[in-house]
Each structure stands twice: as C-alpha cells, then as structure tokens.
C-alpha cells in the first residue's frame, strides 16, 4: 500500500486536553477533500457515539481476531483498551486518489510511519505543559491521581512527537488549523 505524489495519508495526534478534536473538526469543515478514518476500539461507546460513525466498537475477542487476520495497518493499547486502524478503508481511499486522515495516538502513528514513510505526521501540542495542566484541572472531572497519570502520559507522547514531521502548537484553533492546511497543502 502506498500513496501517489498527490494523495496524502495524514496522521494527527495530540495529548488529551489539547483541543485536538476541535482542531480536526474545523479542519474537516474547511477541507472537504479529506476523509476521516473511523477506527476500531474495544472501549465502550460514550453517550451520543454511534457504531460506524465515531468508532467501530468491537469486543476484545473480535479485536484480537482482527489482529490475527492482519486487518490493521496499526493498533495500540491505550488506557486499558485496544484501538486500531483497518487497512481496508485506507487502501480504498488511497486507491481512489482520496486523502485520508487518521486521528490516532503516538504509538500507532509511529507504526504507520514505519510502514508508509510518505505519511505526514502532525502532532498538536499545548502551548505549554503548565497550560495543559490548567486545562485538565479546569474540566474538574478527574481525581488528582488521574490527572497525574495523564500528565505523565503527555510527557511520553511529547517524547514520541520528536519523531513527527511537524509539531503544531494549539494556541488558538484558527491558527492551528491554518498551520495544518499550510503544511498539507490540500
Ligand atoms: P478516545 O477513547 O478518547 O476516543 O481516544 C483515546 C485515544 O485513542 C486518542 O488519543 C485517540 O487519538 C486514540 N485513537 C483513536 N483511534 C485510534 C486508532 O485507530 N489507533 C490508535 N493507535 N489510536 C487511536
């Protein structure tokens, strides 16, 4: 599987609390020629999430069967659940000369880069760790222990992001989206 010179395989990652979801939503609104890949996960659906729209929600057994069948371009364990990108959708987009975007965490992104070096990896970073910590605390939904775990994970992700092609600082959503459009040129 590979991309031609015009079609792009884009991978965007970013730590939780960094506003990645808002940036991607705005990017997709502005660029109708980018298809978002729907991942598989073993986590439970959150309120309002739909099978086939937000994720394909699989049991652990189904997920392991897909791994055994070599269905995934990449997969990773995150927060005690499995997440993975099915090869079939990516192949379909690239064969039809369509751009495709994966919104995945860093372990998976680095697997994609290894298999498809032409993939463009973009990491959305917070203006600073302090700012991210303030955003996480501002949500007031998590315990101190959970916040500390997340912050440690953020540091690991920032370490992985050194292998990305681009790092975009999310100071404002508009700036971040414009920067991404400039990078990918679609
Ligand atoms: P959430 O459970 O909040 O939807 O996602 C948790 C994390 O899993 C996010 O960082 C998200 O980017 C990542 N993720 C979602 N789909 C995939 C996937 O297919 N592969 C990998 N490696 N990570 C994914």
Boltz pocket constraint, residues with backbone or C-beta under 6 A from the ligand:
constraints:
  - pocket:
      binder: B
      contacts: [[A, 12], [A, 13], [A, 14], [A, 39], [A, 40], [A, 43], [A, 74], [A, 75], [A, 76], [A, 78], [A, 83], [A, 84], [A, 85], [A, 103], [A, 104], [A, 105], [A, 106], [A, 107], [A, 108], [A, 109]]
      max_distance: 6.0
